Amino acid sequence: MAPALRDGVRLADGLRLPAEDIACAFYGDLYFEKGTRSADLPAWDETDVEDGLEVELLMAW
């Protein structure tokens, strides 16, 4: 995320931000009640996509 942010700032006004000047805050946990999100879901990746409808949907996106 930091490289994309740094590039965007550089392209917008020529300012070059050092990586140590970038920080990200996370507030997602404030919007969901504790215990309502599933923490035990497996880590999905591209190998989990099945041929057929799933591939078609991903290609359309």
N, C-alpha and C positions, 0 to 999 in steps of 0.2 A: 504494500500500500504506500509506503513512504516514497519509493521511486516514482510512482505515478503522480503523487502529490507534488513532489519536487519538480517534475517535468512540467506540470500544469502551471505552477507558479512562475517557473522560468519562461515559459512560452507567453504567459499573460503580461509580465512586466519586466522580464530580463533578470529578476532577482534570483540568485542562486542560494538555496537554503541548504545548510549542512544537515546531514542526517540526524545529528544529535539535537537539532532544534525542533524536531517533529515528535509529537506524542499523540496518542490516541486514547480517548476516554470511552469506557463502555458503560452504557446505562440500560442495556436490555433487560437486566434482572429487575429493574424497577417497574416494568410493565406487565410482568406475569407473577401471579401468586406462587409462592414456594410450593413445589410438589405438583404443579400443573403441567410442567414440561417433562417430556420423557428423556431422562439422562442415560437410559440403557440401550438406546438405538445403536446399531452397528455403524461404523464409519463407512459410508457409501463412497464408492469411487467409480471411475469409468468402466471397470470390469463388471460391475453389477447391472449395466444396461443390457437389456435383452433385445435381440433382433426383432424386427417387426414394428409394432406400434410405438414402443419406447424410443427406438432410434428415429422413427419418423417424427415424433413430437420434438425431440431434441434438435433435429435438423431444421424443423420449422421455426424453432425459437432462434 
